[in-house]
Amino acid sequence: MGNVIIQYLLCGSLIFGIWTTLLCMYFYRDHERNEQKETQGPTSIWSLDKKSPWQTIYGSGQIPGQPVGEERPSEEEAKEQKPLLKADKNINIMDPELLHGFINYGFNTIVSKSLGQERRVPDTRNKMCLKKHYLTNLPTASIVICFHNEEFNALLRTLSSVMNLTPPQLLEEIILVDDMSEFDDLKEKLDHYLELFRGKVKLIRNAKRLGLVQARLTGAVRAAGDVLVFLDSHCEVNNMWLQPLLDAIAKDRRTVVCPITDVIDHVTLEYKPSPVVRGAFNWNLQFKWDNVLSYEMGGPEGPTRPIRSPAMAGGIFAINRHYFNEIGQYDKDMKLWGGENLELSLRIWMCGGQLFILPCSRVGHIVKQTTQNRTEVFKAMMHNNLRLVHVWLDEYKEQFFLRRPGLKRIPYGNISERVELRKRLGCKPFQWYLDTVFPELEASRDSQ
């Protein structure tokens, strides 16, 4: 028996040594690649129109110096292994706790623990935002936050920032949906800390893993506020973040709004301002950020003007609760997450609504670098995108299949309920969307 145990220990030590060596080599190679990129200057990863600089929301090819993040990888990126962290002279990449944090959570949990459960973040709004006035009688909001195995301090900072920077009369509740987390500190310890929030937080624990789409639907059903605000579980809201969102919806219940997503660096957890951008996508249905043209920020409102956006990133947005129900919520047959943001964006525009990004609302978001469950995410995104394609793209679905011919014969479930929803809502054809909302996409058909 003793010999068996010794053999197991030796094997375990050998495996750990091999993995440590591989990780170190990985970080070193990544560091060399980054140094080469810095000498060459920033380049664009993807271009919808070769005359316009478009950037992806992932990797080092983002808007130079201004990364914008939302956890929406492409299907290729979901399979690709990316560096967990970049080599840095101030970071000991041999630290087991550091490696454990990146492997399990996708960011630096050592810094997260040192920050604790709340902090002040810089006000990244344009100074003109300070002069804006909002309706005195704003609707109430239910904040829906879903999480699965989230890092404890990051989750608490999300909750604390909402509680500290939201006027009490506007906050109906925070609905926290635990999508069957496995980590011990998200059980009794979390229950204990939630007592600090004076009954404003409702905790729902799913009996099985449902994925983001189903978990959000679970939270939305329990909501009582006039407006649903969906947040990721690793965010920190900024000053006056909610009032612009509620004001826009109060003026038009069919308006869906998103804040500017500031970046919380996954290594340093530094809160960094992001530029004013709009959401877009390509024919592969990869979500991208698009630079906003200068004329769109003209007029008396200047850089505070709401930005008309063809698509949303999906992690953070606000919508009238009754309108969310009227237009069909999420497609309940979508799996895990991925693609639901574009499907909802198309449905909003094509069925009589509108989608804006509001520069005077700012929310920070950790751009996680996790490598877990990439195969599972890839399969879910493929399934979800096929449902979107067959319900909403009309004859333009061939543009998708030209790029992904292998997906033509992949099953995607029964879409009859969603097709009927589109008919019942009297939605416009996808050609209208291209002509009216996103003409740049049609123009890109022959350039990719």
WOUR-V180572 format. One record per backbone hydrogen bond with DSSP energy under -0.5 kcal/mol. CO is the residue of the C=O (numbers start at 1). NH is the residue of the N-H. Records with the same first field share a line. If there is no record, write none. Layout:
CO->NH + NH
This chain:
1->5
2->6
3->7
4->8
5->9
6->10
7->11
8->12
9->13
10->14
11->15
12->16
13->17
14->18
15->19
16->20
17->21
18->22
19->23
20->24
21->25
22->26
23->27
24->28
25->29
26->30
27->31 + 87
28->32
29->33
30->34
31->35
32->36
33->37
34->38
35->39
36->40
37->41
49->52
52->54
53->291
54->46
55->289
61->45
63->66
70->72
74->78
75->79
76->79 + 80
80->82
88->91
91->93
92->95
95->99
96->100
97->101
98->102
99->103
100->104
101->105 + 106 + 107
102->106
106->369
107->109
108->112
109->113
110->114
111->115
112->116
115->118
122->124
126->129
127->130
128->131
129->132
136->138
140->227
141->143 + 172 + 173
142->144 + 229
143->145 + 175
144->231
145->177
147->179
151->155
152->156
153->157
154->158
155->159
156->160
157->161
158->162
159->163
160->164
161->165
162->166
167->170 + 171
170->141 + 172
173->143
174->176 + 202
175->145 + 177
176->178 + 204
177->147 + 179
178->180 + 206
183->186
184->187 + 189
187->191
188->192
189->193
190->194
191->195
192->195
193->196
194->197
195->198
197->200
200->174 + 202
201->203
202->176 + 204
204->178 + 206
211->215
212->216
213->217
214->218
215->219
216->220
217->221
218->222
219->222 + 223
220->223
226->321
227->142 + 229
228->230 + 319
229->144
230->317
231->146
234->366
236->364
238->241
240->244
241->245
242->246
243->247
244->248
245->249
246->250
247->251
248->252
252->255
254->256 + 354
256->356
257->318
258->358
260->262 + 363
262->365
263->265 + 272
264->367
265->269
266->108
270->265 + 272
272->263
275->277
276->292
278->290
279->310 + 311
280->288
282->285
285->287
286->282
288->280
289->55
290->278
293->296
294->297
295->298
299->302
301->304
302->305
306->308
307->357
311->279
317->230
318->257
319->228
320->324
321->325
322->326
323->327
324->329
325->328
330->332
331->334
336->213
339->343
340->344
341->345
342->346
343->347
344->348
345->349
346->350
347->351
348->353
349->352
350->428
354->256
355->309
356->258
357->307 + 359
358->260 + 361
360->362
361->260
362->238
363->262
364->236
365->264
366->368
371->374
373->377
374->378
375->379
376->380
377->381
378->382
379->383
380->384
381->385
382->386
383->387
384->388
385->389
386->390
387->391
388->392 + 393
389->393
393->396
394->397
395->398
396->399 + 400
397->401
398->402
399->403
400->403 + 404
404->407
405->408
407->410
413->415
415->419
416->420
417->421
418->422
419->423
420->424
421->425
422->426 + 427
423->426
429->432 + 433
430->434
431->435
432->436
433->437 + 438
438->441 + 442
439->443
440->444
441->444
442->445
444->447 + 448
